[in-house]
Amino acid sequence: MSEQILNHLQEKVAHANQQSQVIRITGSGTKDWFGNKLQGEVLSTKEYSGILSYQPDELVITVKSGTSLKEVEEALAGKNQQFAFEPPHFGCGATVGGMVASGLAGPGRVSAGGLRDFVLGAKIMNGQGQIMNFGGTVMKNVAGYDVSRLLPSSMGTIALLLDVSIKVLPKAAATATVSVAMEQSKAIHLMNLLASQPWPLNASAWVSENAGTLYLRLSGAKAAVQSATSAFYKTYGMQTMDHGEAKAFWMSLREQTHDWFKNDEQTTLWRLALPSTTEALDLGGETLIEWHGGQRWHRGSLDPKAVKALAQSLGGHASVFRAKEKTEQMLGSLKDHPLTAALVGVEDRLRKSFDPKGVFATGRLI
């Protein structure tokens, strides 16, 4: 059955290549709102699903792109393991292919790294219907150019992802979340100060509710977590949250279901990726900060040209994450780390080699 599905995908891509048609790859569609407007004939990977191999002792899992992300995370949880970068689902049907294509990560990214850091290898189909393998299933495999690392955040515009091998990590022995009321500039300073010290700091967030509240998640050995919660209470007056409430809080940030994200559809949600030590920005509107200050969400109307110029002047970049209508000027770069001028040429040559007729050139990624 799997071979039949693979043949079907290959026939569709080869036909599109012959007819110079554009194909839009999709899984369950939970992230259809992300990126530029949708265009191209839909090619679904949902039926191409299943866990190909899982080696808990080797900390690696290999799955087909149409596999349910929930199914994979449940399999990992059964062995007390996880995707440490905490990928958001944005819907119950989210797939592994969509996870890789979007390249998004949750609160844990600041300590564990992004999805790109965990991709070990991939099997793909290029725009001519040819199947190719890159990377492997171990971190030390560095033979050749690591195309598999280019797939995260590519929004399906480079190739059709078939299978992917991803490194996983054990869950921490203990976790705790502490919080304290604190204004934004002091919170940014404290997040970075504590992150520079040997505390088991796993995630952080500052939410502009009332005067502002700082949240810190501690994760690691039980003794280390207990020591940190005690020290943070004595030094900063931080209170430890109930475990269930804390888990729900971080989940609500990951999935953007927290009350802060619930607003009128007319309100634009901006994402600014900045050096973590960047001072508080006076942009007006409401702000939510993650990743020790490295990721800043802003809710409100901003001049696209001005906010992008500001972010670039600070060594970062800005883009609209959600909006009723998006324009190319608003989107900016959706990449985790925008390419340098030199790498733009490399990626352009790679796309032309893989997909000379632009079968996957949907324009989703700006």
Backbone hydrogen bonds, N-H to C=O, Kabsch-Sander energy under -0.5 kcal/mol:
donor,donor_aa,acceptor,acceptor_aa,energy
5,I,1,M,-2.2
6,L,2,S,-2.3
7,N,3,E,-2.3
8,H,4,Q,-2.2
9,L,5,I,-2.3
10,Q,6,L,-2.2
11,E,7,N,-2.5
12,K,8,H,-2.2
13,V,9,L,-2.2
14,A,10,Q,-2.6
15,H,11,E,-2.4
16,A,12,K,-2.2
17,N,13,V,-2.2
18,Q,14,A,-2.0
19,Q,15,H,-2.2
20,S,16,A,-0.6
20,S,17,N,-0.6
21,Q,16,A,-2.8
23,I,359,V,-4.0
24,R,41,E,-3.0
25,I,23,I,-0.6
26,T,43,L,-2.2
32,D,29,G,-1.4
34,F,31,K,-1.5
36,N,364,R,-2.2
41,E,22,V,-2.6
43,L,24,R,-2.5
45,T,26,T,-2.2
48,Y,45,T,-1.4
49,S,47,E,-1.6
52,L,50,G,-0.7
52,L,62,T,-1.7
53,S,62,T,-1.9
55,Q,60,V,-2.6
58,E,55,Q,-1.0
59,L,55,Q,-0.9
59,L,56,P,-0.7
60,V,55,Q,-1.4
61,I,166,I,-2.1
62,T,53,S,-3.1
63,V,164,V,-2.2
64,K,50,G,-2.4
65,S,162,L,-3.0
66,G,48,Y,-2.2
67,T,64,K,-1.8
69,L,94,A,-2.9
70,K,94,A,-0.5
72,V,68,S,-1.8
73,E,69,L,-2.5
74,E,70,K,-2.1
75,A,71,E,-1.8
76,L,72,V,-2.2
77,A,73,E,-2.5
78,G,74,E,-1.5
79,K,76,L,-1.6
80,N,77,A,-1.9
81,Q,76,L,-2.7
82,Q,169,L,-2.2
84,A,82,Q,-0.9
86,E,83,F,-1.9
94,A,91,G,-1.3
96,V,67,T,-2.3
97,G,65,S,-2.9
99,M,95,T,-1.9
100,V,96,V,-2.4
101,A,97,G,-2.9
102,S,98,G,-2.3
103,G,99,M,-1.7
106,G,85,F,-2.4
109,R,106,G,-1.8
110,V,107,P,-1.0
111,S,108,G,-1.1
111,S,202,N,-0.5
112,A,108,G,-2.5
113,G,109,R,-2.3
117,D,114,G,-1.3
118,F,115,L,-2.2
119,V,115,L,-0.9
120,L,118,F,-0.5
120,L,165,S,-2.9
121,G,165,S,-1.2
122,A,134,F,-2.5
123,K,163,D,-2.5
124,I,132,M,-2.9
125,M,160,L,-2.2
126,N,130,Q,-2.6
127,G,354,F,-1.4
129,G,126,N,-2.0
132,M,124,I,-2.7
134,F,122,A,-2.6
136,G,120,L,-2.0
141,N,138,V,-1.4
142,V,140,K,-0.9
147,V,145,Y,-2.1
149,R,146,D,-1.3
150,L,147,V,-2.0
151,L,147,V,-0.7
151,L,148,S,-0.6
153,S,100,V,-1.6
154,S,151,L,-2.3
155,M,101,A,-2.5
157,T,154,S,-1.5
160,L,125,M,-2.7
161,L,159,A,-0.7
162,L,123,K,-2.8
163,D,123,K,-1.5
164,V,63,V,-2.3
165,S,121,G,-2.7
166,I,61,I,-2.8
167,K,118,F,-2.8
168,V,59,L,-2.0
169,L,82,Q,-2.3
171,K,80,N,-2.7
174,A,220,G,-1.7
176,A,218,L,-2.1
178,V,216,L,-2.5
179,S,239,Q,-2.0
180,V,214,L,-1.8
182,M,212,G,-2.1
187,A,183,E,-2.1
188,I,184,Q,-2.5
189,H,185,S,-1.9
190,L,186,K,-2.6
191,M,187,A,-2.8
192,N,188,I,-1.8
193,L,189,H,-2.2
194,L,190,L,-2.7
195,A,191,M,-1.8
196,S,192,N,-1.2
197,Q,194,L,-1.1
199,W,194,L,-0.6
199,W,197,Q,-2.4
201,L,199,W,-2.3
202,N,200,P,-0.6
202,N,217,R,-3.2
203,A,217,R,-1.4
205,A,215,Y,-2.3
206,W,289,I,-2.3
207,V,213,T,-2.4
208,S,287,T,-1.4
209,E,207,V,-2.5
212,G,209,E,-2.7
213,T,207,V,-2.1
214,L,180,V,-2.9
215,Y,205,A,-3.5
216,L,178,V,-2.6
217,R,203,A,-3.0
218,L,176,A,-3.6
218,L,216,L,-0.5
219,S,200,P,-2.7
220,G,174,A,-2.4
225,V,221,A,-2.3
226,Q,222,K,-2.4
227,S,223,A,-2.2
228,A,224,A,-2.0
229,T,225,V,-2.5
230,S,226,Q,-2.0
231,A,227,S,-2.3
232,F,228,A,-2.9
233,Y,229,T,-1.6
234,K,230,S,-2.1
235,T,231,A,-2.5
236,Y,232,F,-2.0
237,G,233,Y,-1.2
238,M,232,F,-1.6
239,Q,179,S,-2.6
241,M,177,T,-3.2
246,A,242,D,-2.8
247,K,243,H,-2.4
248,A,244,G,-2.1
249,F,245,E,-2.2
250,W,246,A,-2.3
251,M,247,K,-1.9
252,S,248,A,-2.1
253,L,249,F,-1.5
254,R,250,W,-2.3
255,E,251,M,-2.6
257,T,252,S,-1.9
258,H,252,S,-1.6
261,F,258,H,-1.8
262,K,258,H,-0.7
262,K,259,D,-0.9
263,N,261,F,-1.0
267,T,264,D,-2.2
269,L,322,R,-2.7
270,W,268,T,-0.7
270,W,298,H,-3.3
271,R,319,S,-3.1
272,L,296,R,-2.8
273,A,271,R,-0.5
273,A,317,H,-2.8
274,L,272,L,-0.7
274,L,294,G,-2.2
278,T,275,P,-2.2
283,L,281,L,-1.3
286,E,299,R,-1.7
288,L,297,W,-2.2
289,I,206,W,-2.9
290,E,295,Q,-3.3
291,W,204,S,-0.8
293,G,290,E,-1.5
294,G,291,W,-2.1
295,Q,290,E,-2.0
296,R,272,L,-2.8
297,W,288,L,-3.4
298,H,270,W,-2.3
299,R,286,E,-2.5
300,G,268,T,-2.3
300,G,298,H,-0.7
307,V,303,D,-2.7
308,K,304,P,-2.1
309,A,305,K,-2.0
310,L,306,A,-2.3
311,A,307,V,-2.4
312,Q,308,K,-2.2
313,S,309,A,-2.1
314,L,310,L,-1.2
315,G,312,Q,-1.3
316,G,311,A,-3.1
317,H,273,A,-2.0
319,S,271,R,-2.1
320,V,330,M,-1.1
321,F,269,L,-2.9
321,F,319,S,-0.5
322,R,269,L,-1.5
330,M,327,T,-0.6
331,L,327,T,-2.1
332,G,328,E,-1.3
333,S,318,A,-0.5
344,V,340,T,-1.9
345,G,341,A,-1.1
346,V,342,A,-1.2
347,E,343,L,-2.8
348,D,344,V,-2.3
349,R,345,G,-2.2
350,L,346,V,-2.0
351,R,347,E,-2.6
352,K,348,D,-2.1
353,S,349,R,-1.8
354,F,350,L,-2.7
355,D,351,R,-3.3
358,G,355,D,-1.8
361,A,358,G,-1.0
362,T,360,F,-2.2
366,I,364,R,-0.6
